[in-house]
Amino acid sequence: MENKIVLDSCVFNKLFLQEPDTQQVVNLITALTEKDYRVIVPSLFLYEVLSIAKISGFPTAKAYELIIDFQNTQLQLLELDKPCIEKTLEICESGHDKSGFPSFYDASYHALAIKNDCYFVTADKRHFNKTQQLGHIVLLSDWETIL
């Protein structure tokens, strides 16, 4: 069985945002490379990463180069198929009025992990708290527990 993982764009963005947990992302990507994991993401990953680069003042061309370099080794952008879209919609409806509902964007990453029987690594604690009961999700701070 092929080793694969879904990586949230908010995790990848930490490579150029230089946040306190940037080293965790470097360590995670290093471990994924060493253990020959394929990183799968919905195609919207590209647009989310480039959008955050633009907003944060990081050169979008450099962010795009990071993505291309990662695609040349491990990253695969996937279009969501019907079963994955259906799972995404199901996840979006799993919240409630008081705590809120998962966004379609976050849910699409999570659905991709569920449908591919692998883990979704995110730094988004709000999404994690709303959907951890569905499984197939781990916070960036706990990534070592799944490799």
Backbone bond lengths (Angstrom), bond angles and torsions (degrees), N, CA, C in turn:
res aa  C-N    CA-C-N  psi(-1)  N-CA   C-N-CA  omega(-1)  CA-C   N-CA-C  phi
1 M - - - 1.454 - - 1.531 109.76 -
2 E 1.288 115.18 136.70 1.453 121.15 -178.82 1.529 110.79 -75.02
3 N 1.326 115.69 136.55 1.459 120.70 174.69 1.517 108.53 -79.01
4 K 1.325 116.06 126.17 1.455 119.90 177.46 1.515 110.21 -144.96
5 I 1.324 114.15 160.76 1.449 121.45 -177.46 1.525 107.99 -153.17
6 V 1.319 116.70 150.82 1.463 122.19 174.56 1.523 106.92 -105.27
7 L 1.313 115.89 127.85 1.460 121.85 -176.70 1.524 108.93 -112.82
8 D 1.311 116.46 123.31 1.461 121.64 179.64 1.526 109.78 -66.72
9 S 1.315 116.31 144.78 1.470 120.09 177.72 1.527 110.77 -60.98
10 C 1.337 117.71 -32.34 1.471 119.99 179.77 1.528 111.35 -65.59
11 V 1.316 117.22 -25.64 1.470 121.31 175.56 1.524 109.19 -75.57
12 F 1.319 116.82 -48.98 1.468 121.26 -179.90 1.530 110.81 -59.43
13 N 1.321 116.63 -39.79 1.466 121.21 -178.53 1.520 112.69 -58.81
14 K 1.295 117.26 -26.33 1.463 120.85 -179.01 1.535 111.61 -64.39
15 L 1.322 116.93 -17.09 1.463 120.11 177.09 1.525 111.55 -64.30
16 F 1.330 116.71 -31.66 1.467 118.74 179.85 1.523 113.62 -114.30
17 L 1.315 117.88 -10.02 1.466 119.95 177.59 1.522 112.16 -83.38
18 Q 1.330 116.79 -16.60 1.460 122.07 179.63 1.532 111.62 52.51
19 E 1.306 115.04 60.27 1.458 122.54 177.73 1.525 109.08 -93.86
20 P 1.332 117.41 168.45 1.475 119.78 -176.99 1.535 114.47 -55.53
21 D 1.323 117.29 -28.64 1.469 119.37 -178.85 1.535 113.24 -100.68
22 T 1.328 116.51 19.27 1.471 120.84 177.70 1.528 111.38 -58.01
23 Q 1.328 117.40 -40.54 1.469 119.52 -179.25 1.524 111.25 -63.02
24 Q 1.326 117.69 -32.74 1.472 120.23 176.39 1.526 110.44 -61.80
25 V 1.336 116.75 -38.94 1.459 120.70 179.46 1.528 109.89 -67.28
26 V 1.317 116.90 -43.25 1.465 120.66 177.20 1.524 109.81 -59.30
27 N 1.320 116.81 -44.67 1.467 121.08 178.90 1.525 111.39 -63.67
28 L 1.323 116.55 -41.37 1.464 121.04 178.80 1.526 110.56 -62.51
29 I 1.306 117.04 -49.44 1.470 119.78 -177.89 1.526 110.80 -65.02
30 T 1.318 116.57 -37.04 1.469 120.05 175.71 1.531 110.42 -61.22
31 A 1.325 116.49 -45.89 1.467 120.61 179.39 1.527 111.42 -64.45
32 L 1.322 117.22 -39.32 1.466 120.40 178.33 1.523 111.00 -62.72
33 T 1.322 115.81 -38.58 1.462 120.75 178.31 1.521 110.49 -66.90
34 E 1.328 116.04 -47.89 1.466 120.64 -178.72 1.519 112.20 -62.18
35 K 1.329 116.84 -34.34 1.464 120.72 -177.11 1.532 112.11 -95.80
36 D 1.331 116.29 8.42 1.454 123.29 175.56 1.528 113.43 57.43
37 Y 1.316 116.24 49.64 1.458 122.19 176.27 1.517 109.67 -88.67
38 R 1.312 115.16 142.18 1.462 121.13 170.61 1.525 106.61 -94.32
39 V 1.316 116.78 131.30 1.464 122.24 179.53 1.527 107.27 -99.87
40 I 1.332 115.70 118.93 1.462 120.22 179.32 1.516 108.91 -111.58
41 V 1.315 115.14 141.26 1.462 121.50 -179.51 1.522 108.84 -145.12
42 P 1.336 117.22 153.30 1.467 118.38 172.65 1.534 109.44 -67.41
43 S 1.302 116.76 152.51 1.466 120.55 -176.78 1.524 112.89 -58.27
44 L 1.315 117.83 -23.65 1.467 120.25 178.88 1.537 111.93 -64.39
45 F 1.321 117.41 -15.42 1.461 123.06 176.82 1.536 110.40 -51.21
46 L 1.314 116.20 -46.08 1.463 121.74 -178.65 1.525 110.73 -56.17
47 Y 1.302 116.91 -48.14 1.466 121.92 -176.76 1.520 111.62 -70.92
48 E 1.323 116.42 -37.03 1.463 119.18 178.16 1.526 110.88 -65.20
49 V 1.313 117.17 -44.72 1.463 120.94 -179.16 1.531 110.27 -64.36
50 L 1.320 116.97 -46.86 1.469 119.79 -179.15 1.524 111.79 -65.41
51 S 1.310 116.92 -35.11 1.468 120.87 177.75 1.529 111.24 -64.64
52 I 1.321 116.55 -45.69 1.470 120.21 178.87 1.524 110.66 -66.12
53 A 1.317 117.84 -37.60 1.465 120.43 176.76 1.523 109.58 -59.33
54 K 1.313 116.42 -47.19 1.470 121.17 -179.39 1.526 110.88 -61.63
55 I 1.315 116.69 -48.23 1.471 121.49 -178.33 1.524 111.45 -62.51
56 S 1.333 116.53 -37.91 1.467 120.67 -175.98 1.528 113.31 -83.52
57 G 1.327 117.15 -6.00 1.452 120.02 -179.53 1.521 114.37 86.73
58 F 1.332 117.17 5.35 1.463 120.52 176.03 1.528 107.66 -80.33
59 P 1.315 118.94 137.29 1.469 120.28 -178.58 1.537 111.63 -58.02
60 T 1.325 115.59 122.46 1.462 119.47 -177.03 1.527 111.43 -63.48
61 A 1.316 117.48 -32.08 1.472 119.62 178.38 1.524 110.49 -63.79
62 K 1.322 117.24 -37.54 1.472 120.17 177.93 1.530 110.61 -69.57
63 A 1.333 116.66 -39.74 1.468 120.30 177.38 1.526 109.72 -62.21
64 Y 1.320 115.77 -41.23 1.464 120.04 178.26 1.534 110.56 -63.57
65 E 1.326 117.27 -39.95 1.473 121.02 176.55 1.524 111.31 -61.25
66 L 1.335 117.19 -40.39 1.467 120.68 177.16 1.527 110.53 -59.18
67 I 1.326 115.47 -43.92 1.465 120.25 179.96 1.527 110.24 -64.08
68 I 1.325 116.63 -47.40 1.473 120.81 -179.41 1.528 110.75 -60.81
69 D 1.332 116.83 -44.03 1.468 120.17 178.05 1.528 110.58 -59.88
70 F 1.327 116.58 -41.55 1.457 121.03 179.81 1.531 110.16 -68.41
71 Q 1.333 117.20 -35.86 1.467 120.39 176.75 1.526 111.19 -64.75
72 N 1.300 116.63 -32.84 1.464 120.13 -179.40 1.524 112.67 -70.50
73 T 1.328 117.07 -15.43 1.458 119.93 -179.67 1.525 112.93 -115.15
74 Q 1.312 118.04 -53.63 1.465 120.08 -170.67 1.513 116.26 -134.80
75 L 1.312 117.66 -27.91 1.464 121.54 -169.63 1.521 111.88 -80.53
76 Q 1.332 114.87 135.57 1.454 120.64 175.05 1.528 108.39 -131.32
77 L 1.327 116.06 119.42 1.455 122.17 175.79 1.523 108.28 -85.90
78 L 1.319 116.43 129.63 1.467 120.98 -176.29 1.522 110.78 -122.22
79 E 1.314 115.00 141.17 1.461 120.44 169.39 1.525 106.44 -79.93
80 L 1.304 116.47 138.50 1.462 120.02 -179.79 1.528 109.90 -75.98
81 D 1.328 115.57 131.51 1.459 120.02 177.15 1.533 109.47 -89.04
82 K 1.321 115.70 177.71 1.468 120.04 -175.68 1.534 112.91 -57.72
83 P 1.348 119.58 -47.86 1.473 118.38 179.17 1.536 112.56 -60.02
84 C 1.319 116.78 -35.82 1.463 119.99 -179.92 1.533 110.69 -71.35
85 I 1.318 117.50 -39.02 1.473 121.26 176.58 1.529 109.36 -63.64
86 E 1.320 116.58 -42.53 1.467 120.16 179.40 1.528 111.00 -62.30
87 K 1.330 116.83 -41.44 1.469 120.69 177.83 1.530 109.73 -66.60
88 T 1.324 117.32 -38.29 1.460 121.53 177.54 1.525 110.43 -59.32
89 L 1.329 116.49 -46.74 1.460 120.91 179.83 1.528 111.04 -63.29
90 E 1.319 116.11 -38.69 1.472 120.92 177.53 1.533 110.16 -62.17
91 I 1.326 116.54 -43.93 1.469 120.39 178.78 1.523 110.42 -63.65
92 C 1.328 117.08 -41.47 1.473 121.26 -180.00 1.525 111.97 -60.26
93 E 1.309 116.25 -30.14 1.461 121.10 -178.64 1.521 112.69 -89.50
94 S 1.338 117.44 0.69 1.466 120.55 -174.40 1.526 113.58 -82.80
95 G 1.297 118.26 -7.17 1.461 120.45 179.77 1.515 111.09 -84.33
96 H 1.317 114.80 -165.02 1.466 119.41 173.79 1.523 109.10 -151.72
97 D 1.340 114.91 168.34 1.461 120.87 -172.43 1.522 113.99 -56.21
98 K 1.322 117.29 -37.46 1.462 120.12 -175.81 1.533 113.13 -70.61
99 S 1.334 117.64 -48.65 1.469 120.46 -177.49 1.522 112.78 -94.51
100 G 1.311 117.19 -11.09 1.453 121.29 179.92 1.517 112.26 94.44
101 F 1.321 114.53 172.29 1.453 121.95 -177.50 1.526 109.48 -113.70
102 P 1.321 117.43 145.03 1.468 119.68 176.35 1.527 110.15 -60.78
103 S 1.324 115.79 143.88 1.467 119.76 177.91 1.519 109.53 -73.79
104 F 1.323 115.54 157.03 1.458 120.09 177.59 1.523 110.37 -61.33
105 Y 1.328 116.42 -39.53 1.458 120.41 -178.47 1.528 111.42 -61.52
106 D 1.332 116.78 -53.12 1.466 120.62 179.40 1.529 111.24 -62.03
107 A 1.330 115.25 -41.77 1.465 120.08 -178.38 1.526 111.58 -64.60
108 S 1.326 117.86 -30.84 1.469 119.40 -179.50 1.530 111.34 -66.51
109 Y 1.331 117.33 -38.06 1.465 120.60 176.00 1.534 109.65 -64.42
110 H 1.332 115.00 -46.28 1.457 120.35 -177.82 1.531 110.39 -63.37
111 A 1.333 116.93 -42.80 1.463 120.82 178.95 1.527 111.20 -62.41
112 L 1.323 116.55 -38.88 1.464 120.72 177.67 1.531 110.36 -60.04
113 A 1.323 116.62 -40.48 1.466 120.56 178.13 1.530 110.94 -66.68
114 I 1.307 116.34 -44.88 1.468 120.08 -179.54 1.528 110.20 -61.39
115 K 1.315 116.86 -47.52 1.467 121.59 -177.17 1.532 112.36 -68.94
116 N 1.335 117.14 -22.09 1.464 120.46 178.59 1.520 112.37 -103.86
117 D 1.336 116.11 8.94 1.458 122.89 177.93 1.532 111.85 50.36
118 C 1.323 114.29 52.10 1.463 120.32 177.51 1.526 108.28 -142.11
119 Y 1.308 117.20 -173.11 1.456 121.29 -177.70 1.520 112.42 -101.59
120 F 1.312 114.05 147.95 1.457 124.32 172.62 1.525 106.52 -104.06
121 V 1.338 117.16 117.54 1.464 121.74 179.35 1.526 107.58 -98.31
122 T 1.318 115.57 121.53 1.458 121.48 -177.80 1.524 110.96 -135.00
123 A 1.310 115.36 157.27 1.463 121.00 172.10 1.525 109.63 -107.71
124 D 1.319 115.75 3.98 1.470 122.33 -177.09 1.531 109.60 -86.22
125 K 1.319 115.07 95.41 1.471 119.90 -177.10 1.523 112.23 -65.97
126 R 1.321 117.30 -30.77 1.472 119.57 178.99 1.524 110.50 -65.15
127 H 1.330 116.87 -46.25 1.466 119.02 178.06 1.531 109.93 -64.14
128 F 1.311 116.09 -44.00 1.465 120.18 179.56 1.531 110.70 -56.56
129 N 1.319 117.43 -48.19 1.465 120.90 -178.46 1.525 112.69 -63.62
130 K 1.323 117.11 -33.06 1.464 121.00 -179.59 1.529 112.62 -77.18
131 T 1.350 116.78 -24.08 1.470 118.57 -169.21 1.525 115.95 -129.24
132 Q 1.317 118.20 4.59 1.467 118.87 -175.54 1.525 113.20 -59.80
133 Q 1.325 117.10 -24.54 1.466 120.26 179.28 1.529 111.78 -66.54
134 L 1.320 117.55 -16.42 1.467 121.41 178.65 1.526 112.48 -81.30
135 G 1.339 116.06 -14.60 1.459 120.33 -179.14 1.520 112.11 76.41
136 H 1.323 115.52 -176.04 1.466 122.81 177.66 1.526 112.98 61.28
137 I 1.316 117.99 27.57 1.456 121.77 -178.40 1.521 109.76 -140.58
138 V 1.320 115.94 142.56 1.458 121.30 177.72 1.526 107.64 -146.31
139 L 1.306 115.41 144.03 1.459 120.40 175.38 1.523 110.13 -75.93
140 L 1.300 116.08 149.98 1.461 121.96 178.52 1.525 110.40 -50.75
141 S 1.317 116.91 -42.14 1.472 120.78 -177.39 1.531 112.64 -62.57
142 D 1.322 117.77 -17.48 1.467 122.24 -178.27 1.527 113.43 -114.15
143 W 1.318 118.36 15.49 1.468 121.40 -173.71 1.529 113.23 -56.41
144 E 1.320 116.98 -31.75 1.471 119.32 -176.99 1.528 112.69 -64.42
145 T 1.324 117.39 -20.40 1.467 120.75 -179.29 1.521 113.06 -71.39
146 I 1.340 117.27 -15.37 1.468 119.19 -176.02 1.524 114.06 -108.45
147 L 1.331 117.87 -8.69 1.474 118.82 -179.61 1.515 110.67 -100.54
